[in-house]
Amino acid sequence: MSYCSEQGTCSWKAKDTKSFPSLGFTESLKRYKRGKFDLFILGHSVPQADKEELVAAFRKQNPAPIVSLRQSAGDQLVDGADFHTETDPEPLLHLVAQIISGRV
């Protein structure tokens, strides 16, 4: 299962495990307007101002949970994100599994 693009954003579309990586800010905004998603994962390398704008744009179109990745515990939290987690695959995939199964 793919969970994040090189540029730091990825979403899972309803009821399947396909990922829809966005390779930039503008492309991300376009994708959010095209479909409903079950989950939005926001990468740690996205500039803070872009993170906040992406979250706001996503929220206008989609009620799905937002997971913000943090490279370290000292990284600034993203307003509007439902979850914040480290970038290591194991905790991230565990959180994604909990979200999708409705346990969190």
C-alpha positions in Angstrom: 0.0 0.0 0.0 1.4 3.4 -1.0 0.9 6.1 1.6 2.7 9.2 0.5 4.2 10.8 -2.5 7.7 12.3 -2.8 6.1 15.8 -2.5 4.4 14.8 0.7 0.6 14.5 0.0 -1.5 11.5 -0.6 -5.1 10.5 -0.3 -7.0 7.2 -0.4 -10.2 7.1 -2.5 -13.3 5.5 -1.1 -13.3 1.7 -0.5 -10.0 0.8 -2.2 -6.3 1.1 -1.5 -5.3 3.2 -4.5 -3.4 6.3 -3.6 -3.7 9.6 -5.4 -0.4 11.4 -5.0 -0.3 15.1 -5.7 2.9 16.4 -7.1 2.5 20.0 -6.1 0.2 22.6 -4.5 -1.9 23.5 -7.5 -2.4 19.8 -8.5 -3.5 19.0 -4.9 -6.2 21.7 -5.0 -7.5 20.4 -8.3 -7.7 16.8 -7.0 -9.6 17.8 -3.9 -12.4 19.4 -6.0 -12.7 16.2 -8.2 -13.6 13.6 -5.7 -14.5 12.4 -2.3 -11.7 10.9 -0.2 -11.7 8.7 2.9 -8.4 10.1 4.2 -5.9 12.9 3.4 -2.2 12.5 4.5 -0.3 15.7 4.5 3.5 15.3 4.3 6.0 16.9 6.6 8.0 18.6 3.8 5.1 20.9 2.7 5.7 24.5 3.8 3.6 25.4 6.8 1.6 28.1 5.0 0.8 25.7 2.2 -0.2 23.0 4.7 -2.8 25.3 6.2 -4.2 26.4 2.8 -4.4 22.7 1.6 -6.2 21.7 4.8 -8.7 24.6 4.4 -9.3 23.7 0.7 -9.7 20.0 1.4 -12.2 20.7 4.2 -14.4 22.7 1.8 -14.9 19.6 -0.3 -14.3 16.7 2.0 -15.2 15.8 5.6 -12.6 13.0 5.7 -9.9 12.9 8.4 -6.6 14.7 7.8 -3.4 13.2 9.1 -0.4 15.6 9.3 3.0 14.0 9.2 5.7 15.4 11.5 9.4 14.8 11.1 10.0 15.5 14.8 8.0 16.1 17.9 9.0 19.8 17.7 7.4 20.4 14.3 4.5 22.9 14.3 1.1 21.3 14.4 -1.2 22.0 11.5 -4.5 23.8 12.4 -7.4 21.7 11.1 -5.6 18.4 10.9 -7.4 15.7 12.9 -4.2 13.7 13.6 -0.5 14.3 13.9 2.0 11.5 13.6 5.6 10.8 12.8 6.8 9.8 9.3 8.0 6.3 10.2 5.9 3.8 8.3 4.8 1.6 11.2 3.1 4.2 13.3 1.6 5.9 10.2 0.2 2.6 8.8 -1.2 1.7 12.3 -2.9 5.1 12.5 -4.3 4.8 9.0 -5.7 1.3 9.8 -7.3 2.6 12.9 -8.9 5.5 11.1 -10.2 3.4 8.2 -11.6 0.8 10.6 -13.3 3.5 12.6 -11.4 2.8 15.9 -10.3 6.4 16.4 
